[in-house]
Amino acid sequence: MPTSISRPCSLLFTVLLCGACGSEAPSAATAPTPVDDAPAPSASPAASPVDDGRAAQHLQRSIELEQQGDLAGARSEADAAVAAGGGRDATIQAAKIAILEQRYDDALAPLEALVKAAPDDATAQYDLALVRQHEGDYNRARNGYLAALRADPSYADARYNLAVLCSAHGFAEEAQHHLAKFRAAFPHDPRGTELERRLGGPGAAGPSGVAAQAQAPSP
């Protein structure tokens, strides 16, 4: 989660890789082909300004409480920010807290509304994909992460989660595709080496069969 109010952070998710989940495969998923994600033709729109001083105060307090580990307090302040007219940023923060508290149904509808209103909102697309991933909806989660990357090609967490998601659902070829994309786009990100080791990529010692930590809202 960024430090400024204008762009609340996005979330990460824990899933099991193939070695840990055995032969489990998604019944509704269709095998995808690797996709080269081109930047969207238009940039992601800026967050709506918070005009109400009370909404801004509640939002800032929610962020602070979340950072302190007080999710109940953060939820209360985020809800107050939404009620006070905090708009997109307050909604993103409230949805984030809902995801952290595993209240996925509470996060779903507000995020769907944000994505419908602004398809190029990379954070909303990412968080909605994360909810879908938690729900076990492989296709919608994958499409959401790809949408986040089209809106913001520098969204490292979305690329990381795509590699983990595809590997967990048995799509090893696409998992390696996203691993290669991650390594190429973010060569200095320390998570790349660990992701490569877990997926059994080039130079890895082999698949570890250990759960991988997908990326959640960034600080």
N, C-alpha and C positions, 0 to 999 in steps of 0.2 A: 504494500500500500504506500503510495507516494506520500510524502510529508505534507503536501498542500491539499487543501480542501477540493480543489478543482478536479482531481483525478484520484478517487479512492482506489485502493489496491484490489487486485483480483485474487482468486483463491486457488489452492492446490489440493490435490486429491491423492489418496493412497489406493493403489490397485495391485493385484498380484500379477506377476509376469507368468508366461507360459510354464516355466519350470515349476512354479509354485501352484498353478491352478490346474495342472494335469491336462487332460484332453478337452476340457470345457470349451465350448464354442457357442457364440450367440445364435439362437434359433432364428431371430428375425433379421440378422445382419447379412448383408451381401458383400462379397469380397470386393474391395475397392482396388483401383489401380493407382499407382503413385501419381501424385499431382504436383505440378510445378505451380506454385502459388504466385501469381502476378499481383503487384500492388493494385489496390482498388483505384478506379479512375479519379475518385475524389477523396480528399483527406477526411479523417474522422472529425465530426463536428465538435466544436468546443463545448465544454459542459455549460449548462444553463447557469447564469449568475444567480446567486442567492440574494434576493433583494431584502428579505425580512431579516433584521438583525437577530431576532430570537432563533430563527431557523439555523443561521450560521453558528450561533453559540452552542445550540444543541448538537449540531453536527460535529463541531470541533471537540466537544466534550465526549461524544460517542467514540470518536477516534482515539482520544486519550485513554478512555476507560478500556477500550479494546486492547490497546498496547500494554495496559497494566494487567490484562488477563481477566478483567471484570466484564464478562459477556452479558450478564443480566443487566448491569448498569448501562453498558453500551447499547443494548437493545432498547431500553427505556428512552435513552437520549436520541437514538436514531428514529424511533417512532415519533418522538416529540418534534424532531426536525421535519419529518414528513408531514405531520399534522400542521406545522407552522408554515408550510409552503416551500419547503427546501428543494423541491423539484428533483431533477435527475440525480444530483449528488447524494441527496438524502436517501433516495430510493436505492441507489447502489450500495450505500453503507448499510441500510436496513437489511437488504438481501444478503450482503456479505455476512452479517451477524447471524442471520437465519441459517446460512450454510454451515458456518462454524458450529452452530448449535444443533446441526443435523435436522433442522426444520425445513426440509427441502420443499414441501408443499407451499410453505409460506413465502419462499423465495421465487417460486415458479411464475406465478401470475404477474407480479410487478416486473420481473425481468423480461417476460414475453412482451409486455406492453412497451417497455423501453426499446426492445429490438424492433418491434413493429413500427414504432415512431421514428427510429433512427437506426437503420440497418448497418450503418458505418460506425456505430459506437462499439469499438473493439472490446472495451471492458464489459459492457452489457452482454455482448456475444460470448465472451469467454466465460463469464459467471453462469450464463444460462447453459452453456455446454457442460460446465462442471456439474450443475444440477442434473442434467441428463445422464452424465457419466455415473453419478451416484445412484441414479434410478436404474442403471443397467441398459439404457437406451443407446446402443453403440452408434447407430447411424446418425441420430440427431446430435450426439456428442461430437462425433467426428466432423459433421457438417458445421457445427457451431465453432469449433476450434479453427477450421479452415476459413470461416467467415471472419473471425477475429484477425487472422493473419492477412487476409485480403485488405482489411481496414487498417491494419498496422503490422507490416512485415517484420518489425523489430520486436514483436511480442514473443519473447523467448519462452515464457511459461506455456503459451499455447502450443508452440512447436514441441516442447518437452512432453507435454501431456499427450499430444498426438502419438509420439513414439511409444509411450507407456500404454496408452489405450489400445493401439493396434497390436502390440505384442501380447497384451493380456487376452485379447480376443482371437489370437491365433493367426493374425495377418503379419507374418514375419517379414515378408518382402516390403510391405509399406512401412513397417516399424523401422527397418533399416534405412529406407528412403528418408524418413523424418529424422532419424539419428544423423545421417550424413548432412542433411540440411542444417540441423542444429549445430553440428561441429563446424560447418563452413561459415555460418552466419555469426556464430558466437564462439570463436576460437579460444577466447580467454575465460569463458564461463567454466568454473571448476566442475559443474554438474555434468559436463559432457563426457569426461573420463569415466565417471561412475555409471552414467547411463550406457556408455559403450560397453563397459564391463558386464553390466547386468543383461544387456541384450545380446551379448556375445558378438559384438561388432569387430571390425578390423583391429588387430592389435590387442584384443581382449584375451584374457586367460580362458574364457569360455563362459557359457551361461551360468549364473550363480544360483538361479532358482530362488532368489531372495526377493521379498516384496520391494517394489520401487516406490519412492516418494515422488509423486507428481507435484507440480507446483501449485501453490495456493496463492491468495492475494499477496502481491509483492510489497515489501516495505517501502 
